[in-house]
Amino acid sequence: MSAQTSTCAGALSHIRVLDMSRVLAGPWCGQILADLGAEVVKVERPRVGDDTRSWGPPYLKDIDGADTQESAYFLGANRGKKSVTLDIGAPEGQALARKLALQSDVLIENYKAGDLARYGLGYEQLSAENPGLIYCSITGFGQTGPMRNIAGYDFIVQAIGGLMSITGERDAQPQKVGVAVADITTGMYATVAILAALMARTQTGQGQYIDMALLDVQVAMIANMSMNYLLTGRAPRRLGNAHANIVPYQVFEASDGQFVLAIGNDGQFARFCEAAGRTFHLDSRFAKNSDRVRHRDVLVPMIADVLRRRTVSAWVELLEPLGVPVGPINDLEQVFQHPQVKSRGMRLELPHPLAGCVPMVASPIRMSRTPVRYQSAPPLLGQHTKEILARCGVDDEALERLKSAGVI
């Protein structure tokens, strides 16, 4: 579907964000804020830009079918932003970045701890002149602690933070998640923190510093598995697609493929058994979930034997109307063809200066009064440099001089 432009102002249409981050966690946060209506100005290195611009293939095709330098990775995290190129290693670049920061409500950055202070762009330096500034630093390990100066990458954080220890088959090697969840979740937590800081500012007039670390988020997001350890003192083990605290809740084989059965309570289990023509729910070993967890090694093979006798679609058609959670395991082609996904408009297209339009994944946020605004496709490198630097008093002559000097 084509993006619909709302006539309502976005919830954050009064907010200006300076996005000095790159790769995924920071840009993901910036994209959420842009979808919510904020003006997000993305600062990128001249000629190179965000690292992810070159993370391909695949790349966007231009109108003649050739590859552009707009990678799918970059396109996925930078919708709705304005791109400005600035070399903050140069004094003039630092001065311009400072002016932009002093005009902003929010600054997002993911440089190493303390790096931006070397350029006069640290929180203490900027907040002295812009006390309402909300400054969000995103790093691998935070601004304090013995690892504060070590660069953090999602894969490494999934390993160090325990996620890989509980992901993968029981007897196989630890496994990372198929998408950079530490980055994505950190971007989401950062968004929550920024919105909370904006609310606090309405009462105090003061901004604040936000210290977001991928490792902190990774530890926090393990949720019930962390609590399983804290209550027992025993580190959880890998269970493949099974659940540590609920049975049956895993992948099963049907006669023609695999699907997920995710029974969350005793009532659902009873309805499943009745539909399957079995009386497992009447056995004292399996009547309650706690019993099923204790006897999973007995129950699961019995259920697996029953489920192999019908197709995936037959089980879905039988169990779904009964309120028993069940679903096929779709690839992404099937996902975007799914009638529910299509009805929710989760694919959209935005105009793009090189390709005519670019397909994108829509925001999952649904708001009745201030809906998400798809302001523009991800920007070309430096596409808005002239427009944004004009706010800093840079005229055409100065622009050419800065360009010749490699500052922009």
For each residue, the residues with C-beta under 8 A, 3 or more apart:
1: 345 347 348 349
2: 348 349 357
3: 348 349 350 374
4: 374
5: 373 374
6: 10 371 372 373
7:
8: 369 370 371
9: 13 37 370
10: 6 13 35 36 37 38 370 371 372 373
11: 36 37 367 370
12: 15 33 36 37 38 198
13: 9 10 37 38 373
14:
15: 12 33 37 38 39 105 106 198
16: 38 39 41 103 104 105 106
17: 30 33 34 38 39 40 41 104 105 106 107 108
18: 41 43 97 100 101 104 106 107 108
19: 26 27 30 40 41 42 43 81 108
20: 26 43 97 107 108 109 110 111 116 121
21: 25 26 27 29 30 108 109 110 138
22: 26 27 44 50 51 52 110
23: 26 27 50 51 52 110 183
24: 27 28 52 77 154 180 183 184 187
25: 21 28 29 110 138 154 182 183 184 186 187 190 212 214
26: 19 20 21 22 23 29 30 108 109 110 138 187 190
27: 19 21 22 23 24 30 31 42 50 52 77 78 187
28: 24 25 31 32 77 183 184 187 188
29: 21 25 26 32 33 108 136 138 187 188 190 191 194
30: 17 19 21 26 27 33 34 40 42 78 81 108
31: 27 28 34 35 40 77 78 79 80 81
32: 28 29 35 36 187 188 191 363 365
33: 12 15 17 29 30 36 38 40 106 191 194
34: 17 30 31 37 38 39 40 79 80 81 375
35: 10 31 32 79 80 363 365 372 373 374
36: 10 11 12 32 33 365 370 372 373
37: 9 10 11 12 13 15 34 370 373 375
38: 10 12 13 15 16 17 33 34 106
39: 15 16 17 34 82
40: 17 19 30 31 33 34 80 81 82
41: 16 17 18 19 81 82 84 100 104 384 388
42: 19 27 30 50 78 81 82 83 84 379
43: 18 19 20 84 85 86 88 97 100
44: 22 48 49 50 83 84 85 86 381 382
45: 48 49 85 86 87
46: 85 86 87 382 406 407 408
47: 85 381
48: 44 45 51 53
49: 44 45 53 83 85 381 382
50: 22 23 27 42 44 53 74 78
51: 22 23 48 54 55
52: 22 23 24 27 55 71 73 74 77
53: 48 49 50 69 70 71 74 381
54: 51 69 71
55: 51 52 71 73 74
56: 59 67 71 72 73
57: 67 71 72
58: 71 72
59: 56 67 68 69 70 71 72
60: 67 68 70 71 72 75 352 354 355 358
61: 65 66 67 68 355
62: 65 66 67 68 354 355
63: 354 355 356
64:
65: 61 62
66: 61 62
67: 56 57 59 60 61 62
68: 59 60 61 62 354 355
69: 53 54 59 381
70: 53 59 60 74 75 352 354 355 358 378 380
71: 52 53 54 55 56 57 58 59 60 74 75
72: 56 57 58 59 60 75 76
73: 52 55 56 76 77
74: 50 52 53 55 70 71 77 78 378
75: 60 70 71 72 78 79 358 360 377 378
76: 72 73 360 361
77: 24 27 28 31 52 73 74 378
78: 27 30 31 42 50 74 75 81 378 379
79: 31 34 35 75 350 360 374 375 376 377 378
80: 31 34 35 40 373 374 375 376
81: 19 30 31 34 40 41 42 78 376 378 379
82: 39 40 41 42 379 383 384 387 388
83: 42 44 49 379 380 381 382 383 384 385
84: 41 42 43 44 100 382 384 385 388 389 408
85: 43 44 45 46 47 49 381 382 385 408
86: 43 44 45 46 93 96 97 407 408
87: 45 46 90 93 406 407 408
88: 43 93 94 97 116 119 121
89: 93 94 119
90: 87 93 94 405 406 407
91: 94 95
92: 95 96 402 405 407
93: 86 87 88 89 90 96 97 407 408
94: 88 89 90 91 97 98 119 120 121
95: 91 92 98 99
96: 86 92 93 99 100 389 392 394 407
97: 18 20 43 86 88 93 94 100 101 119 121
98: 94 95 101 102 120 121 126
99: 95 96 102 103 391 392
100: 18 41 43 84 96 97 103 104 388 391 392
101: 18 97 98 104 107 121 126 130 133
102: 98 99 126 129 130 133
103: 16 99 100 391
104: 16 17 18 41 100 101 107 130 133
105: 15 16 17 132 133 134 198 207
106: 15 16 17 18 33 38 133 134 135 136 194 198
107: 17 18 20 101 104 126 133 134 135 136
108: 17 18 19 20 21 26 29 30 136 138 190 194
109: 20 21 26 116 121 135 136 137 138
110: 20 21 22 23 25 26 137 138 139
111: 20 115 116 137 139
112: 115 139 149 151
113: 137 139 142 143 148 149
114: 117 118 122 143
115: 111 112 118 119
116: 20 88 109 111 119 121 122
117: 114 120 121 122 124 125
118: 114 115
119: 88 89 94 97 115 116
120: 94 98 117 125
121: 20 88 94 97 98 101 109 116 117 125 126
122: 114 116 117 125 126
123: 126 127 133 135 137 209
124: 117 127 128
125: 117 120 121 122 128
126: 98 101 102 107 121 122 123 129 130 133 135
127: 123 124 130 131 133 135 207 209
128: 124 125 131
129: 102 126
130: 101 102 104 126 127 133 207
131: 127 128 205 206 207
132: 105 201 205 206 207
133: 101 102 104 105 106 107 123 126 127 130 207
134: 105 106 107 194 197 198 201 207 208 210
135: 106 107 109 123 126 127 207 208 209 210
136: 29 106 107 108 109 190 193 194 210 212
137: 109 110 111 113 123 143 209 210 211 212
138: 21 25 26 29 108 109 110 186 187 190 212 213 214
139: 110 111 112 113 142 143 148 152 212 213 214
140: 147 150 151 152 153 156 157 213 214 215
141: 145 147 148 150 152 213 214 215
142: 113 139 145 147 148 211 212 213 215 216
143: 113 114 137 139 148 211 213
144: 148 211
145: 141 142 148
146:
147: 140 141 142 150 215
148: 113 139 141 142 143 144 145
149: 112 113
150: 140 141 147
151: 112 140
152: 139 140 141 156 157 213 214 215
153: 140 156 157
154: 24 25 157 158 180 181 182 183 214
155: 158 159 176 180
156: 140 152 153 159 160
157: 140 152 153 154 160 161 182 214 215 218
158: 154 155 161 163 164 167 176 177 181 182 218
159: 155 156 163 164 174 176
160: 156 157 215 218
161: 157 158 182 214 215 218 219 222
162: 165 166 218 219 222 225 226
163: 158 159 166 167 176 177 181 182 218 222
164: 158 159 167 168 174 175 176
165: 162 174 235 236 238
166: 162 163 222 225 236 237 238 239 244
167: 158 163 164 174 175 176 177 238
168: 164 172 173 174 175 238 240
169: 172 175 238 240
170: 237 238 239 240
171:
172: 168 169 175 238
173: 168
174: 159 164 165 167 168 238
175: 164 167 168 169 172
176: 155 158 159 163 164 167
177: 158 163 167 180 181
178:
179: 184
180: 24 154 155 177 183 184
181: 154 158 163 177 184 185 221
182: 25 154 157 158 161 163 185 186 214 217 218 221
183: 23 24 25 28 154 180 186 187 214
184: 24 25 28 179 180 181 187 188
185: 181 182 188 189 217 218 221
186: 25 138 182 183 189 190 212 213 214 217
187: 24 25 26 27 28 29 32 138 183 184 190 191
188: 28 29 32 184 185 191 192
189: 185 186 192 193 212 217 220
190: 25 26 29 108 136 138 186 187 193 194 210 212
191: 29 32 33 187 188 194 195
192: 188 189 195 196
193: 136 189 190 196 197 210 212
194: 29 33 106 108 134 136 190 191 197 198 210
195: 191 192 198 199
196: 192 193 199 200
197: 134 193 194 200 201 207 208 210
198: 12 15 105 106 134 194 195 201 202
199: 195 196 202 203
200: 196 197 203 204 206 208
201: 132 134 197 198 204 205 206 207 208
202: 198 199
203: 199 200
204: 200 201
205: 131 132 201
206: 131 132 200 201
207: 105 127 130 131 132 133 134 135 197 201
208: 134 135 197 200 201
209: 123 127 135 137
210: 134 135 136 137 190 193 194 197
211: 137 142 143 144
212: 25 136 137 138 139 142 186 189 190 193 216 217
213: 138 139 140 141 142 143 152 186 216 217
214: 25 138 139 140 141 152 154 157 161 182 183 186 217 218
215: 140 141 142 147 152 157 160 161 218 219
216: 142 212 213 219 220
217: 182 185 186 189 212 213 214 220 221
218: 157 158 160 161 162 163 182 185 214 215 221 222
219: 161 162 215 216 222 226
220: 189 216 217 223 226
221: 181 182 185 217 218
222: 161 162 163 166 218 219 225 226
223: 220 226 227
224: 227 228 244 245
225: 162 166 222 228 229 236 244
226: 162 219 220 222 223 229 230
227: 223 224 230 231
228: 224 225 231 232 234 236 244 245
229: 225 226 232 233 234 235 236
230: 226 227
231: 227 228
232: 228 229
233: 229
234: 228 229
235: 165 229
236: 165 166 225 228 229 244
237: 166 170
238: 165 166 167 168 169 170 172 174
239: 166 170 242 243 244 250
240: 168 169 170 250 251
241: 250 251 260
242: 239 247 249 250 296 300
243: 239 246 247 249 250 262
244: 166 224 225 228 236 239
245: 224 228 293
246: 243 249 262 263 264 289 293
247: 242 243 263 289 292 293 296 299 300
248: 252 261 263 269 292 299 300 303
249: 242 243 246 261 262 263 264
250: 239 240 241 242 243 260 261 300
251: 240 241 258 259 260 329
252: 248 258 259 260 261 303 304 307
253: 257 258 304 307 308
254: 257 258 259 307 308 310 311 312 314 315
255: 308 309 310 311
256: 311 312
257: 253 254 311 312 328 329
258: 251 252 253 254 312 329
259: 251 252 254 312 315 316 326 327 328 329
260: 241 250 251 252 325 326 327 328 329
261: 248 249 250 252 272 303 307 315 319 324 325 326
262: 243 246 249 325 326 327
263: 246 247 248 249 268 269 272 324 325
264: 246 249 268 325
265: 268 269 289
266: 269 270 281 287 288 289
267: 270 271
268: 263 264 265 271 272 323 324 325
269: 248 263 265 266 272 273 280 281 286 289 292
270: 266 267 273 274 281
271: 267 268 274 275 322 323 324
272: 261 263 268 269 275 276 319 322 324
273: 269 270 276 278 279 280 281 282
274: 270 271 277 281
275: 271 272 318 319 322 324
276: 272 273 306 307
277: 274 306
278: 273 302 306
279: 273 282 283
280: 269 273 283 286 299 302 303
281: 266 269 270 273 274 286 287
282: 273 279 287
283: 279 280 286 287
284: 287 291
285: 291 292 294 295 298 299
286: 269 280 281 283 291 292 295 299
287: 266 281 282 283 284 291
288: 266 291 292
289: 246 247 265 266 269 292 293
290: 293 294
291: 284 285 286 287 288 294 295
292: 247 248 269 285 286 288 289 295 296 299
293: 245 246 247 289 290 296
294: 285 290 291
295: 285 286 291 292 298 299
296: 242 247 292 293 299 300
297: 300 301
298: 285 295 301 302
299: 247 248 280 285 286 292 295 296 302 303
300: 242 247 248 250 296 297 303 304
301: 297 298 304 305
302: 278 280 298 299 305 306
303: 248 252 261 280 299 300 306 307
304: 252 253 300 301 307 308
305: 301 302 308 309
306: 276 277 278 302 303 309
307: 252 253 254 261 276 303 304 310 315
308: 253 254 255 304 305
309: 255 305 306
310: 254 255 307 314 315 318
311: 254 255 256 257 314 315
312: 254 256 257 258 259 315 316 328
313: 316 317 328
314: 254 310 311 317 318
315: 254 259 261 307 310 311 312 318 319 326
316: 259 312 313 319 320 326 327 328
317: 313 314 320 321
318: 275 310 314 315 321 322
319: 261 272 275 315 316 322 324 326
320: 316 317 324 326
321: 317 318
322: 271 272 275 318 319
323: 268 271
324: 261 263 268 271 272 275 319 320
325: 260 261 262 263 264 268
326: 259 260 261 262 315 316 319 320
327: 259 260 262 316
328: 257 259 260 312 313 316 334
329: 251 257 258 259 260
330: 334 335 338
331: 334 335
332: 335 336
333: 336 337
334: 328 330 331 337 338
335: 330 331 332 338 341
336: 332 333 341 342 346 347
337: 333 334 341 342
338: 330 334 335 341 342
339: 342 343
340: 343 344
341: 335 336 337 338 344 346 347
342: 336 337 338 339 345 346 347
343: 339 340
344: 340 341 362
345: 1 342 348 362
346: 336 341 342 361 362 364
347: 1 336 341 342 359 360 361 362
348: 1 2 3 345 359 360 361 362 374
349: 1 2 3 357 358 359 360
350: 3 79 357 358 360 374 376 377
351: 356 357 376 377
352: 60 70 355 356 357 358 377
353: 380 383
354: 60 62 63 68 70 380
355: 60 61 62 63 68 70 352 358
356: 63 351 352
357: 2 349 350 351 352 377
358: 60 70 75 349 350 352 355 377 378
359: 347 348 349
360: 75 76 79 347 348 349 350 374 377
361: 76 346 347 348
362: 344 345 346 347 348 372 374
363: 32 35 372 374
364: 346
365: 32 35 36 372
366: 371 372
367: 11 370 371 372
368: 371
369: 8
370: 8 9 10 11 36 37 367
371: 6 8 10 366 367 368
372: 6 10 35 36 362 363 365 366 367
373: 5 6 10 13 35 36 37 80
374: 3 4 5 35 79 80 348 350 360 362 363
375: 34 37 79 80
376: 79 80 81 350 351 379
377: 75 79 350 351 352 357 358 360
378: 70 74 75 77 78 79 81 358
379: 42 78 81 82 83 376 383 384
380: 70 83 353 354 383
381: 44 47 49 53 69 83 85
382: 44 46 49 83 84 85 385 408
383: 82 83 353 379 380
384: 41 82 83 84 379 387 388
385: 83 84 85 382 388 389 399 408
386: 389 390 396 399
387: 82 384 390
388: 41 82 84 100 384 385 391 392
389: 84 96 385 386 392 394 399 402 408
390: 386 387 393 394 395
391: 99 100 103 388
392: 96 99 100 388 389
393: 390 398
394: 96 389 390 398 399 402
395: 390 398 399
396: 386 399 400
397: 400 401
398: 393 394 395 401 402
399: 385 386 389 394 395 396 402 403 408
400: 396 397 403 404
401: 397 398 404 405
402: 92 389 394 398 399 405 407 408
403: 399 400 406 407 408
404: 400 401
405: 90 92 401 402
406: 46 87 90 403
407: 46 86 87 90 92 93 96 402 403
408: 46 84 85 86 87 93 382 385 389 399 402 403
